[in-house]
């Protein structure tokens, strides 16, 4: 009896070439950053190919299989969080209006948009490498700012990423000194495509 083949469709790298000309984030930085993203897509596909091969050959449960499985959170999130990050940027950015659904919700939750913005900036300024993410709980609709270490530690199961900011050093070191991360955060904020962010908002 022939063993059933596992169906696996490789992930396709998304095109973010439209992101040239960002304010305060150089094209060189974006070129390097997009190259790293490309690597995560390739590594995710390679990881899946190896795991599928082990399963099909009856070697699931082996130490090799276990170690590969432990990489899933890092590689998958490395790919997907970058897609959220690049996806919520555009040259020149846009304005988050307090009259918008998301703006009103954030203002009501935090007592003002400035309070929410300051908190998001403080999360992004925390020590270490990782991500600052505005999440929404799909069950309660509550929004909150979170820190995610590396790509996988701190993600909340089921929560929806609304606004994703990469604060790994590769996101800004060509343009700013390590101590100048707040300047990068300001630059990031000036390039946010709020229509993209609001399209993720569950209301």
ABEGO torsion letter per residue (X at the ends): XBBBBBBBBBBBBBBAAAABGBBGBBAAAAAAAAAAAAAAAAAAAAAAAAAAAAAAAGABGBAAAAAAAAAAAAAAAAAAAAAAAAAABBBGEBBBBAABAAAAAAAAAAGEAAAAAAAAAAAAABBEBEBBBBBBBAAAGBBBBBBBBEAABGBBBGBBBABBBBABAAAAAAABBAAAAAAAAAAAAAABBAAAAAAABAX
